[in-house]
Amino acid sequence: MKITTQRPDCAVPAVRQNLDWLSKAYSKSSVQHCQPSVWVRLLELPSPYSSDEALLLCQVSADEWLAWVPDHGEVTLNIRQYLQ
């Protein structure tokens, strides 16, 4: 068996994209400081029948909160999944 290390002609060269806007959008300074017992608006519903709001219960990690969603129950939310 012979292994070929040449790239095929159809290969697309990797191009570095400028993603500075993305790092600014999620920088620590722009992240809202949340606290327990605050209602937040969900950007994506955990189920089609659940409410579009959640009550924050406690912080699980730097980016995650345990929350209660009416008509669904407890969920772990990433900070990018809701608006305060």
C-alpha positions in Angstrom: 0.0 0.0 0.0 1.4 3.4 -1.0 0.5 6.5 1.0 0.3 9.7 -1.0 1.0 13.0 0.9 0.2 15.4 -1.9 -2.9 17.5 -1.6 -5.6 16.9 -4.2 -6.2 19.7 -6.7 -9.7 20.4 -5.2 -8.3 21.3 -1.7 -9.1 24.8 -0.6 -6.2 26.6 1.2 -7.0 27.6 4.8 -7.7 31.3 5.1 -7.5 33.1 8.5 -10.6 35.1 9.1 -10.8 38.1 11.3 -13.0 37.1 14.2 -12.2 40.1 16.5 -15.8 41.1 16.5 -16.7 37.7 18.0 -14.3 38.0 20.9 -15.6 41.5 21.6 -19.2 40.3 21.6 -18.5 37.7 24.3 -15.9 39.6 26.3 -16.2 39.4 30.1 -17.0 43.1 30.3 -20.0 42.8 28.0 -21.4 39.8 29.9 -24.3 40.8 32.2 -23.8 40.0 35.8 -26.6 37.7 36.8 -27.8 36.8 40.3 -30.2 34.2 41.7 -34.0 34.8 41.7 -33.9 36.8 38.5 -36.2 36.1 35.6 -34.5 36.0 32.2 -35.8 35.7 28.6 -34.8 32.5 26.8 -33.3 32.8 23.3 -34.1 29.1 22.6 -36.9 27.1 24.2 -36.0 23.7 25.9 -39.3 22.3 24.6 -42.1 23.6 22.3 -44.5 23.8 25.2 -42.3 25.5 27.8 -42.3 29.1 28.8 -40.0 31.6 27.1 -38.7 32.8 30.5 -36.6 31.1 33.2 -35.8 31.8 36.9 -32.1 31.7 37.7 -31.5 29.4 40.7 -27.7 29.2 41.2 -24.5 29.6 39.2 -23.0 26.3 38.1 -19.8 27.7 36.5 -18.5 30.9 35.0 -20.7 30.5 31.9 -23.6 28.4 33.2 -26.6 28.8 35.5 -29.1 26.3 36.9 -32.6 27.6 36.1 -36.2 26.7 36.4 -38.4 27.0 33.3 -42.2 26.9 33.8 -43.9 23.9 32.0 -40.5 22.2 31.7 -38.5 22.0 34.9 -34.8 22.6 35.8 -32.3 23.2 33.0 -28.6 24.3 32.9 -28.3 27.4 30.8 -25.2 28.9 29.1 -25.1 32.7 29.5 -25.5 32.9 25.6 -28.9 31.2 25.8 -30.8 34.0 27.6 -31.2 37.8 27.9 -31.4 39.5 31.2 
